[in-house]
Amino acid sequence: MIYIIQNYWQAFLYSDGYNMTGLAMTLWLLVISCAIGFCLALPLAIARNARNPAIWGPVWLYTFLFRGTPLYVQLLIIYTGVYGLSFVHNQPMLADFFKKGIDCTILAFCLNTGAYTTEIFAGAIKDTSFGEVDAGRSLGMSKWTLYRRIIIPAALRRALPVYSNEVILMLHATTLAFTATVPDILKVANDAYSATYNPFASFSIAALIYLGISFCLIFTFRKAESHFLAFLKP
Amino acid sequence: MFDLAGYGPQIFAGTVTTVELSLLSLLVSFAIGLLGATAKLSKSRVLRGIATVYTTIIRGVPDLVLMLLIFYSLQIWINDLTDWLNNLQNSIDFEVSLNPFTSGVITLGFIYGAYFTETFRGAFMAVPRGQLEAARSFGMRPSKVFRRILFPQMMRFALPGLGNNWQVILKATALVSLIGLTDVIKAAQNAGEGTFRVFYFVSIAGLVYLFLTTISNSVLILLDRKYAVGVRKAVL
């Protein structure tokens, strides 16, 4: 265990000398996929609640497809599958994108977390009490202002506890990145394991780091909940 | 309907493996969850402590990390144990080797047992105390109270959480192909690499999962109806 820590602590935390690895890579994956997933989910959640089936239908299909299949399958399709298609292969820009493990990983993660987040936000938007909407309308708010001032802020607050769960699940999901050769914490642990044949020590270190990140996230979200949901306190 | 290029039987066998793996893991984690919830709600401080440490650590660490940790370490521990036993009594020489399926069931059951513990804990607490007291005052033994009163009512509260956990387990079985099990993903990958149509075959694996999750959704709706018999719903 000590040997592994001495030899791999740098790789576990931030770099193996050439690339960003370990903790830094995992956090980067988490932040970028949650950020893009969030931006994707917000408009889709509004569209999911639309009355026109031509608008909510495609969004429903998207969330159904991405929530009904494992992330590993999505990653495999994007990382190993898409590059084999001839039109991707022949177009230099697309080929360049799908050749890199990290691009494919981030794309798969964004689409996956976007689908879950869409459903979370859509549920929260649907729960808006009609009194609030009526009150906004009676003040002469346009639809845009109504969403910006009333519906979205309240819905995001209500969604916070469930969303925090989704972020932690996303942290757990980032471990799949190592199957696409992205050097995250688990990849470093796997390298340490193949070099030392000591699975318990190598993977325990990774588990401890993930546990630490989970606790930090839980703590942060608890703080955020007590701030944003202060009005719900007894 | 689909052109499977002769890989149909393998993909079907992989699908069966996936379903078996998830059902067995569900069984194991269901049992662990019931035990864990009982431990968490017991009066003994030691039991509560053990259960809390178990759920906190397991739910804080990604399932893939735990899976690799347990899969690679379990075999080493078992080897150490059998070696020790062999040294103890020289006459018998035996070995136990784990195949990916068994260790998949053990690890998935152990991991999702923690999630089930939390689900059952909440559901146990949702059953009104008076019900249990009434049962006890009728002279029912604890096992009978559990079977007749606590379990049927608890299931109604637990079902949404259980359904969620089941869907997560079903999708988590995808990870077991990483430790060498020939499940539907591995079969699809083999087929894709054999025919140079990876996209097509992995998409079929995705469709299989989609089919399984959709079916289990409908079963869950039926179960929900069964356990909610006798509950009046407000008509809006």
HADDOCK unambig.tbl for C-alpha pairs under 7 A between the chains (distance, minus, plus):
assign (segid A and resid 68 and name CA) (segid B and resid 209 and name CA) 6.78 0.50 0.50
assign (segid A and resid 68 and name CA) (segid B and resid 210 and name CA) 4.99 0.50 0.50
assign (segid A and resid 68 and name CA) (segid B and resid 213 and name CA) 5.90 0.50 0.50
assign (segid A and resid 69 and name CA) (segid B and resid 171 and name CA) 6.71 0.50 0.50
assign (segid A and resid 69 and name CA) (segid B and resid 206 and name CA) 5.68 0.50 0.50
assign (segid A and resid 69 and name CA) (segid B and resid 209 and name CA) 5.49 0.50 0.50
assign (segid A and resid 69 and name CA) (segid B and resid 210 and name CA) 5.58 0.50 0.50
assign (segid A and resid 70 and name CA) (segid B and resid 171 and name CA) 4.78 0.50 0.50
assign (segid A and resid 70 and name CA) (segid B and resid 174 and name CA) 6.62 0.50 0.50
assign (segid A and resid 72 and name CA) (segid B and resid 174 and name CA) 6.57 0.50 0.50
assign (segid A and resid 73 and name CA) (segid B and resid 202 and name CA) 6.90 0.50 0.50
assign (segid A and resid 73 and name CA) (segid B and resid 206 and name CA) 6.14 0.50 0.50
assign (segid A and resid 77 and name CA) (segid B and resid 199 and name CA) 5.68 0.50 0.50
assign (segid A and resid 77 and name CA) (segid B and resid 202 and name CA) 6.03 0.50 0.50
assign (segid A and resid 77 and name CA) (segid B and resid 203 and name CA) 6.66 0.50 0.50
assign (segid A and resid 80 and name CA) (segid B and resid 198 and name CA) 6.81 0.50 0.50
assign (segid A and resid 81 and name CA) (segid B and resid 198 and name CA) 4.98 0.50 0.50
assign (segid A and resid 81 and name CA) (segid B and resid 199 and name CA) 3.74 0.50 0.50
assign (segid A and resid 82 and name CA) (segid B and resid 199 and name CA) 6.01 0.50 0.50
assign (segid A and resid 172 and name CA) (segid B and resid 61 and name CA) 6.99 0.50 0.50
assign (segid A and resid 172 and name CA) (segid B and resid 62 and name CA) 4.25 0.50 0.50
assign (segid A and resid 172 and name CA) (segid B and resid 63 and name CA) 6.91 0.50 0.50
assign (segid A and resid 175 and name CA) (segid B and resid 64 and name CA) 6.65 0.50 0.50
assign (segid A and resid 186 and name CA) (segid B and resid 65 and name CA) 6.90 0.50 0.50
assign (segid A and resid 199 and name CA) (segid B and resid 69 and name CA) 6.37 0.50 0.50
assign (segid A and resid 199 and name CA) (segid B and resid 72 and name CA) 5.95 0.50 0.50
assign (segid A and resid 199 and name CA) (segid B and resid 73 and name CA) 5.95 0.50 0.50
assign (segid A and resid 200 and name CA) (segid B and resid 69 and name CA) 5.96 0.50 0.50
assign (segid A and resid 200 and name CA) (segid B and resid 73 and name CA) 5.60 0.50 0.50
assign (segid A and resid 203 and name CA) (segid B and resid 65 and name CA) 6.60 0.50 0.50
assign (segid A and resid 203 and name CA) (segid B and resid 69 and name CA) 5.41 0.50 0.50
assign (segid A and resid 207 and name CA) (segid B and resid 61 and name CA) 5.69 0.50 0.50
assign (segid A and resid 207 and name CA) (segid B and resid 65 and name CA) 6.38 0.50 0.50
assign (segid A and resid 210 and name CA) (segid B and resid 61 and name CA) 5.64 0.50 0.50
assign (segid A and resid 211 and name CA) (segid B and resid 60 and name CA) 4.99 0.50 0.50
assign (segid A and resid 211 and name CA) (segid B and resid 61 and name CA) 5.27 0.50 0.50
assign (segid A and resid 214 and name CA) (segid B and resid 60 and name CA) 5.58 0.50 0.50
